[in-house]
Amino acid sequence: MNWESEQDQKVQRVEELIGAYLPAEEGYQRTVLEAMNYSIRAGGKRLRPMMMYETYRMYTECDGSAGEPDDMVIAPFLAAIEMIHTYSLVHDDLPAMDNDEYRRGRKTTHVVYGEGMAILAGDGLLTHAFYTAARAFSAAKDAAERVSLTSPAGDASLCGRIGRAIGILAEKAGIDGMLGGQCVDVEAEKRGETVTMEQLLFIHEKKTAALIQSALMIGAVLAGAPEEDVARLERAGRHVGVAFQIRDDILDVEGSLEELGKQTGSDAKNNKKTYVTLVGMEQAKQDVERISGAALHELSKLSRSNDFLAELVRRMVYRTS
């Protein structure tokens, strides 16, 4: 089986797990539910839940004969992190932010449902994400009996690991993570500041890398990975996120709507400082190489290995779409 075929199968599996946690479109509040589901069903590569799932598998599979790991505990978190990522995109596309009309190859949520409903859809996805993650507790007893956790972490129980994972998700999505990065990004643009490299790296580390860190860390924590591996995965996630965002800045210059599924040139249109405008295209490409190499080095030092995860990281930072 080639890598692309394997990826397609894994994406399909993740899609099934996410789909099981989407809200039913019914009741007086049906419109916001439709807008939420429209946003998350727009597709995408599902990179964050896939990274989480592969990290989890890395610590719950002893060898090739161990079979498929139990999905009962990890599944709610796969859905939750994609809901949070999608909510951030819905709000990012709003007229008050980037004012984009296309996302993942189709009209953005605010274009289809209106600005007010798009705000509510984003709020709904964020709230529903934590409701969904908390559902892992109801499966904890059964999962603890059926999942082989081969590298016990410091937490006393599976419920302790679930609680810790929810805390990681909240931290990396909140004011010390993605939201904090978005704040600095918005204020820099609003004030017309000349963004420094220090500020830009802060934005990339928080706005983009934090959820990638969350995905890797949660997969490891729920599987009972050693603490030193959780720390390495957090560092790897930072490198992956920064390299991923620099690559995004490159593609905003070199890519196209057809390739990316969203409008390009928006940074230039909004007079927005990016990594490319600060250091130039050639240096930006060299830095992607250097930073992604640091990420792969951290992954190579883990107590377990996952070739698919390593290749996924490579393809994330060298993507053309």
N, C-alpha and C positions, 0 to 999 in steps of 0.2 A: 504494500500500500504506500502511495506517495504522500508527501506531507500535506499537500492541498486537500487530498481526499480525506485524510485523517482529520484535518481541521474542520472540514465540512461536517463530518460526523459529530465532532465535539460541539460545534456551534449548534447543531440540531438538538443535541442532548441538552445543552444549556437553555435553548429556546423552550423546550418542553418543560424544564424545571421552572423557568421564569413564568411561563404561561399559566402554570397551576396556581400562581399567587396573584394574578391580576383580578381586580374587582369586577363583579357582575355589573353590567350596564342597565340598571333598573332603579325605579323609585323617582321621586321628584327631583333628586339631584343627578339624574341620569346624564345631563349634558356634561357636567364636569368629569364624570366617570368615562364618558366617551372620549373627551379630550385627553384624559390621562392615558387611556389605552391607545389612542391614536398616536400619541407621542412615543410610547415605549414600543409599539408595534411597527414603528417606522423602520425598524431593522438596525443596522449597524453591525460592527464586528464582534460585539459582546466581549471585548478584550478583558475588561475588569473581572466579570464573573468567570471567564475562562481561566484567567491567571489564578483566581482564588481556588477554582476547582482542581486545577493541575497541582497547585501547591498542597492542597488537602490530600490528593491522591498520592503525592510523593511520600507522605508520612503514614498513610493508612494501608499501603500495599507493601507487603514484605518482599514479594518476588512475583514472578510471572504467573505462578500457580495460585495466588491468593484470591483471584477473582475480582469482581467489581466492588469497590468500597461502598458502604452504606451511605445513601444520600439524605437520610432523614434530617440530619443536623445541618449539613452544609447548604441544602437547597433553599431554605428561607433567606440565607445570607446572599446567595447568588442573585436572587430576585431583588433583595433590598439594595444591594450596591448598584445594580443597573437602574433601579428606580431613582436613586439619589443622583447618579450620573445624568439620567434623562431630565430630571427636574432642573438641574443646573443648565442644561442646554436650552430648555424651554425658556427659562428666565434670561439666559444669555442672548437669545435671539430677539428679545423684546425691543420695541422702538427706544425705550429708555436706556438700553444697553448697546448691543451691536446692530440692532435693526436689520437682521437678516431675513430674507424671504424663503430661503431653501435650507433644508437640513436633511441629510441622509437621502438626498435625491428627490424629495417632495416638499410641498409647501410647509412652512413652519406652523406651529400650533397657533400662534397669534394671528396669522394670516387666515387660517381656516375658521377658528372659533372666536376671534376677537381678542383684544388685549386683556380685558378683564378676566375672561374665562381662561386665558393662558396663564395668568398669574395664579388663579385658583387651581388649575391643573398642576402647576409646579408645586404649589403648597400641598396639594393632595398627594402627589407622588412622594414628597419628602416625609409627610406624616405616615403614609401607608407603608413606607419602607421600614420604619421602626416597629410598627405593628406587626409587619411580616417577620422581621428578624426575631421578635419576641416569641413568635410561634414555635421557635426551635425548642423552647423549654418544654412544651407539651409532648415533644417526641424524645426528650432526653433519656427517660428511663428505658424505653424500648431500644433506643440506639445504643445505649451503654452496654446492653446485653448482646447486641449483634455486631458492633463494630470493634475490630481489633485495633486498639490504640497502642502502637508498638514503642512509642517513645514518650512516656508520661511526662507531662509538664508539672510545674510547681503547684498548679491549682489542684485542690483536693478532689474535685468531681467534674463530671461533664457539665453540670449546671454552672459551676464556677467558670469553666472555659467559655460557655455561652455568654455569661455576663461580661466577661473580659472582652469578648469579641464585639459585643454591642457597644462597650465603652470605646474601643478602637474606632469603630464605625462612626460614632458620634464625634470623637475628637478630630478625626481626619476629614470629616465633612463640615465641621463647624468653624468657629471663630479662630481656632488655632490651626486650621487646615484650609480646605477649599474656599469656604466663605471668607476667611481672612485674606486669602490671595485675591479673591474677586474684589474685595473692598479696596485694596491697594491699587489694583488695576483700574477700577472705576475712578478713584480719586485722582490718580496720575493723569488720566485722560481728561477728566473734567477740569482740572486746574491748568491744563496745558503745560505741565511740567516737562522738563527734559529728564526723562527717566534714566537713572544711573544703572550700571550693570548690577550693583548690589540690590537695587529695588526690583529689577527685572528678574533676577534669579530668585528672589523671595516670592514674586508672583508665580513663577514657574513651579517652584518647589511646593507651594501651597495650593495654588489653583489647579494644577495638573498632577503633580507627583503624589499629593497626599492620598488621593483615592486609589492610586496604584499601590502605594505602600499598604493601605488598608486591605486591599485584596490579597496581597501576599501574606501579610501578617495574620489576617483572620483565618485563611486556609491553614496556616501552620499552627496557630493557637488551638483551633477546634480539633485538629488531629493530634495534639499533644506533642508538638515538636520541641526539641531542646531550646532553652532560652537563648543560647548563643546563635542558634539558627534564626530565631525570630528577629534578633537584632541585625543579623546580616541581611535578612530579607527587607527590613526597613531601610537599610542603607542602599540595597540594590534598587528598591522601589523609587528612592529619591533620584538615583542616576537615570533609571529608565524614564521617569516622568520628565526630567529636565531635557534629556535627549529627544524624547517624543515631542515635546513642545517646540524645541528648536527646529526639529524636522517639520513641524506644522507651520512655523514661520517661513521656512524655505518653500514649502508647497503653496503657501498663500501667494508667493511670487511666481513660482514655476508651474503650478498645477492648473487645473481647469475645472469648471462646473461638472463636466461629464465624468472626469476621473474621480473627483472628490465627493460629488453629491451635494455640494454647497458652493456658495459664491466665493470666488477668489478675488484677491485685490482689495478686500475690505479693510485691511490694516492701512494700506496706502490711502484709501478713500477717507478713512477717519483720521488721517495724520497720526497714526498710532506708532509709537516706538516699539520696535521688535528686536530680537537678537540679531537679525540680518541687518537692520538699519544701523545698529550700534557697532558691529564688528565687520560687516561685509559678508557677502555670500560665501567666498572661499573659506574664510576663517570659521564661519558657522558650520560648514560641512566638515571641517577638520575637527571641530569641537564635538559634533555628533559622534564621530568615530571614537574620540578619546573617552567621552563620558559613557557611551554604550559599552566600551571595553571595560570600564570600571564596574559596570553593572554585571557583566558576564563573569568578571573575576570574583565578585562576591558570591554569585550563584555557584561557581566552581568549588568554593570552600565549604559549602554546606555538607552536613553529614549524610544527606541523601541527594540523589540526582534525578533529574527529569529532563530528558533530551528534548521532548516536545516543548517544555516551558522555555528552555534556553533558546530554541529556534524561534519560538513565538516572540521573545524579546528582540532578537535580531531583526525579525521581519517588521516589528512595530516601528523600530527606529530607522529602518531603511525603506519604508513603504513609499509607494508613489500615489496612493489614494487614501 
